[in-house]
Amino acid sequence: MSERLNIILIDDDTSAHIRLTKYADAAKDISILATTDNSYHALELVKEYMPEAIVLDLELNRGTGNGLLFLRDLQNLSSLYKPYILITTNNSSTITYDCARKLGADFIMSKHQTDYSEKNIIELLMLMKDTIKNTIYSQNPDYKNSEPNVQKKKRLTQLINIELDLIGISPKAVGYKYLTDAILLVLNDQGHNLCTTIGEKYAKTNTSVERAMQNAINSAWRSNNVDELLKHYTARIHSEKGVPTLTELIYYYANKIKNRY
């Protein structure tokens, strides 16, 4: 079996994210679909990406929630398939370990063991890859049909990011990820109440989401060469300010990418 093992990383250590991604990229058999330090957001990511494996830190001290809450909530999604759960933790409590196993953890790797490393996590997943995939496929015959949707979303996200980069919207701007999500929602025919949907995802108010997106657009038009901007953004700008409105830009790129894809 040659397909990649798709995983989601739930950890509050940014440096661990970087190291795991580095080793996963080098392994070529592992694909990290998403990372988060929020156990509640992680549940939404599981429903969205349907990963085959999850690397889960139990104690998200610098994030939100914790690993046990995530396992409990994952169990409550009774209609969902069962991804492989690899726990990494600084916790040494046998009671906590027993609870994690009862909630569905498949493997617990202590960060205190002498040979612990992100490289070893990837190597373990590579060792388990075929068994994990075969188990999921045998228990969930329809699972494979969902895989193209994951790949499609990744491809659409890449196309959106390329377009936003061309008009100089900075990836560091908060509005960048909101605009990406908004365009994706329109592409998936979920364009109603965009700011509300995105706000719920990131626990932000509608107003703050809308302001962040418009600020990102305004900053691009203020900071970059107008001729270069209009070379890539060819739609008519109706605003007297000479800057696309939020709705104009989102639907322009949704239609442009839909026609291309």
N, C-alpha and C positions, 0 to 999 in steps of 0.2 A: 504494500500500500504506500503510495508515494505522496499523497496529499499532505498539506501542512496541517499541523495541530493548531487550531485557533483557540487562543486563551485571552482571558481578561485578568488584569492585575489590580488587586485591591490592597493598597498599602499607603501609609502616610509618609514614607521616606522617599523624597524626590530622587536622591542619589541611587536608591535601590531601583527605582523605575529606569534610570539611565543605564545602570549596569545590566539589568535584565534585558532591556531592549537591545543593548550591544551584543550580548551573548545569543539572544534569539535570532538577531539578524545574521550573525555568523553561522548559526546552526542550519539555517535555511529550511529546516523542517518545522519550525515554530513560528507562528505569527501572533504578535500581540495586537489585538484589535482595539483595545481601549484600556486606560488606566484611570483610577480614581482613588481618593482617600475618604470617600463618603459611602458608607454601607447601604444607605437608602438609594442613592443614585446608582450604586452598583446593581441593584435589583432591576432598575430600568434598563441598564446596559445589557444585562443578561437577556431580558425579553427582546431587546432590540437586535443584539448581535448573535444570540444563541451560540455562545462559545462551547467548545468541547471540554475545556478545562479552565479552572479558576485557581489562581494563586492568591491566597487570602491571608492577610495579616490579622491576627485576632484582636490586637489592641491598637486602635486607630487614635492614639492620644492627640495627634496634631491634625486629625481629620474630624469626621462626624460618624457617630454610631460605633459599632464594633462588629467583630467577626461572628460572634454567637448570634447577635440579632439578625445578621444577614442570613446565616444558615437557617434560622427559624423561619424567616420570611420566605426564603427559597423553598422550604418544605411546604409552605402553605400554597404555593403555586402548583397545585396538584396535577394540573393538566400539562405542566411543563416537563420536558425530558430531564434526565439527571446528568449534569456535567460532572466531571471528575474534580474533586476538591482537594487541593494540596495546600495545607496550612503551614505558614511560617510564623514563628512566635518567639518572643522573649519570655513568655509565661512558662513556668515550670510546674504548675499545679496539676496533679493527677485528676482532681475533681473536674477542673476545667477541660482537661483532655478527654475525660470520659463523656462529658456533656457534648463536646464538639463532635465526637464520634457518633453519639446517639442522634445528633442533628444532621449527620450525613457526611462528615469529613472522611476522606479516603486515606489521607496520609498526613502525618504531622511531623514537620521538620523543625527542631529546636534551633534557634539562632545561637544557643550556647554551645552546641557541639563543635568540637575543634575543627572539623573540616567543612563547617557551614560556609556556603558562598552562593551568590547568584548563579555562578557557572554550574554548580552542582544541581541547582533547581532545574535549570534547562536540560542538563544531562539526564536527570531523572525523568522529566517529561518526554524526552526523546526516546528513552528506554521503554516508556509506557505507551507511546503514541499509537502504535497499531492496535494494542489491546483496548485502549480507551475508545478509539474510533470504531472498532469492530463491535464493542459492547453497545455503544450508542446506536449504531446502525441496526443491530439485531433487535434491540428493544424498541426502537423508534423508526420503523421503515420509511416514514415520510420525512425524516430529518434531513436527508440529502437534498430534498427539493428546496429546502430553505437556504442552502448555502449560496446559490447565485444571488440572493437578495443581499447577503452580507457583502459579497464582492461588488455588487452594483452600487451599494451605498458608498463603499470606499472609493470606487471610481468616480462617482458623482461628486463626492467631497473633494477629491483631488482636482477635478475640473473647476469647481467653484473657487477653490483656493488659488488656482492659477489666474482666474479672471480677477479676483480681488487684488492679487499681487500686482497685476498689470496696471491697475489704476491707482496703485500706491496706498491701498488701505493696509495699515501695519498689522501683522499678525500679533503684535504685542498689545494692540488696542482691544479692550474688552468687547467692543462692538463687532470685532472681526468674527469671533466664534458665534455670536448671536446672528449675524448676517448669514453665515454659513448654514446655520440651523434653519433660518427662515427660508432661504432659497430651497433647501432640501424639503421642507414641509410643503412648499408650493409645488415642487416637482412630484411629490407624492399625493397631490390633490388634498392637502390638509392645510390650505391657506387661510382658513377662518381663525380669527382671534390669535394671530401669530405671536404677539407680545405676551398674551396670557399663557399660551402653551410654553413658550421659551422661559417665561418667568417662573412657571411651576417647575420646570426642569432644573433651573439653577437657584431656586428659592429667592427670586428677585421680584420686585414690583413691576407691573406693566410699564409704568412711567420710566423707571430706571433702564429697562431693556430698550425701550424706544429711544430714549435720550442717548444711550451708549451707541446704538446703531447709527443714528443721525450724526452724532459727533464724529464717528469714524469716517463717514462720508464727507462731512464738512472739512475735516482735517486733510483728507486726500486732495480735495479740490483747492484748498487753501495753500497746500505745501508743494504741489506738483505742477509741472508745466501744463497749461490748459490745452495746448495743441496735442500734446501726448495723451492727455486724458481723453479728449474727444476722438482720438484715433482709435481707442479701444472701447469707449462708450459712445455708441453711434445713435442712441435714441435721442429724441427731442427732449430738452429740459424745459419744462413749463414754469418752474419756479422763477420768480423775479430775482432771486438771489443767485441764479446761475448755477445752482447745485441741484442734483437730482433729489427728489423726495424719497423717503424710505420705500414707499410703495412702488414708485417708478423703478428704482434700482433693483429691488428684489424681483419684481415680475419681469424686468428686462432680462436679467441673467437666468431666471428660471426658464423663460421661453427660448433664449439663446442656447442654453445647454440641452434643453429637451429636443430642439431641432437637430443639434449636433449628435446627441447620443442615440 
